[in-house]
Amino acid sequence: MVSKSLYIVVVTALLMLLAYNGAEALTMQIEPKNQECYYENVEAGRTSLINYQVIRGGLLDIDVKIFDPQGNTLYSRLHFDTTMKGRQSFTASNTGTYKLCFGNEMSRFTAKVVTFTWGFEDDQKDLVKGDTLNPMDQSIQKIERALHSIVIEQKKMRYREQTNRDTSESTNARVVRWTIIQLFVLVSMGVAQIWYLRKWFDSKSTQRV
């Protein structure tokens, strides 16, 4: 009976976590000289929590802008951080559609891959009501918070692994190109030496005759 109840708690927490994360997390590729925007309807007084990371592309830099429903700029920054992490929050003054834009206009050739979440402060507060919940609901919330932390850690590890893999592949490509250039230079020098020696011996033979 205990194991069955625990199974129900775990499954319920997993479903809640998957529903929450699936609705919030987005990943997009921004081509050079382009800008991609995401729109969210926000009620007045709600505090938005935006987390973003540049996981691939160039120096991991991106131009981040947030606009209110009237088109006014709430936040503008050229994000350049070796830790790849960015975070911004704001409280909506008016009800309407807010816009989050990632710009890659400064790049001529390199596309950038950005992942971000757009959540709300009151959504997190709703999870902390331990005194008014029964033991089953408290257990579900504890498991949900633990699973959420695991998911966040897994994402960090995946982004770090992806960045390290890109660096390794880029280094390997440079080594291969440099090796090919060296081989070409060595072959060219060998051919040039053979040609010079043959020409030198031919000239000596002609002088003797």
N, C-alpha and C positions, 0 to 999 in steps of 0.2 A: 504493500500500500504506500509506503514511504517512497520507494523507488518510482512508482507510478506518478505520485505527486511531484517529485523532483523532475521527472521527465516532462511533465506538463509545464512546469515553471521554465525549464530550459528552452523548450520549443516556443513558448509564448514570448520569452525575452528575445530569442533569435528572430522571430517574425517581426517584432517591434523594431529591433535594431536594423534589420534589412530594409524595412519600410522607411525608416528615418533616413538611413544613409543613401538608399537608392534615390530618394526624392531630392537630396541636397547636393551630392557630389557630381561634378561635371568636369570633363577634360576636353580641351579643344586645341587644335593646331592652328596657329596664326601665321599665315604666309607673309613673306617680306613685302613691305610697303602697304600692308593691310591692317585693318582694325576689326576686332570681333567684339560684339556687345551682348550682354545678357540683361533681360528685363524682369523685374520683380514688382508685384503689387504690394505695397506696404501701407498699413494704416498709420494714421498720425499717432505719435507717442511710442511706437514700437521701436526698439533698438535692434538694429541689424548687426550681425557679427559675420564678417567676411574674412575667410582665410584662403590664401592662394600661394601657389608654388610654381616656379618655372622649372620643369623637370628635364627639359632638353632644348638645346639650341644655343649656339654661340657662347656668350658670356653669362647666360641665364639672366639677362636683363629684359625688362618689359615696362612699357608705359601704362600706368594704371590710373583710371579716371572714374569718378562716381558723379552722376548727375541727378538732380531732383526732378520732379514732374514738370517744372517750368523750364528746364534746360540749364539751370544754374549749376556751376561746378562746386560740388561739395568736397572733393578730394582729388588731387592730382599729384602724381609723383612718378619719377623714373625709378622703378624698382631695380636695384642692383645689389644683391646680397649673396655672399658666398655660401650662406646656410640655406639658400633657396626659399626661405620662409617669409611670408608677408601676412600682415594682419591689420584689419581696419574695422572700426565700428562707428556707427552714427545713429542718431535718433531722428526719426522722420518728423518733420514739422508739419507736413501736410499729407493727407491721404492721396495716393496716386501711384503711378508707375515710375519706379526708380531704375536707373540704368548704370550698369557696371561695364566698363570698356577696357579691353586690353589691346594696346597699340604696338605694332611692330614696324612702324614707319621708318625708324632709324636704321633698320637692317636692309641691306641691298640683296643679299643672297640667302640668308639663313632663316629658316622657319623656326618658330618657337612653340613648344608644347606646354600649355598651362593647365593646371588642375586647380579647382577652387570649390569652396562650399559657401553657401549663403544661408545662414541660420538666424535665429532670433533669440534674444536674451530671455524672453518670457517662456520659450520652449524649454530651456534648460531649467528655469525655476520650477516648471510644472513637475519635474522629476524629483524634486526635493520636498516631499510632504510626508515625511516618515511618521509623524504623530497622528495623522488622520487616516493612515492606511492599515489594513489588516496584515498579519504576518506573511500571507501568501503574496500580496502586492509588494510588500517590502522586499521579499526575496527576489521577486521578478525585477525590481528596480536595481537591486544590488548586482544581479547577474547581468542586467542590461548595461550598467555602467562599466562592469569589468570587461564585457565583450566589446563595448565601444572603445575602451582603452587598448584592447588587443588589436582591433581593426586599425586604429590610428597608428599604432606601433608598426603593424605590418605594412601600412602604406608608406611610412617613413623609410622602412627597410627596402621596400620595393623601389622607391624613388632614388634612394642612395645607390642601390645596386644598378639601376638603370643609368644613373650618371657615371658611375665608375666604369660600367661596361662601355658607354659611349667614349669615355676618355681612353680606355684601353684600345678600342677599335680604331680611334683616331690616331693614337700613337703607333699602333701596328701598321696602319696605312702609310703614315709618314716614313716609318722604317723601310717598308717595302719600296716606296717610291725612291728613297735615298739609295737603297741597295741597287735598284735598277739603274739609277743615274751613275753610281760608281762603276757598275759593270759595263755600262756603255762607254764611260770614260776610259776604263782599262782596255777594252777592246779597241777603241779608237786609237789609244796610244800604241798598242801593239801593232795595229795595221800601219800606223804612221811610221813606226820604227822600222818595220820590215820594208816598207816602201823607200824610206830614206837609205837604209843599208843597201838595198838593191841598186838604187840610183848611184850611190857612192861607188860600189864595186863596178858598175857599168862605166862610170866616168873614168875610173882607174884603168879599166881594160882598154878604153878608147885612147887614153893618153899613151899607153905602152905601144899600141899599134902605130 
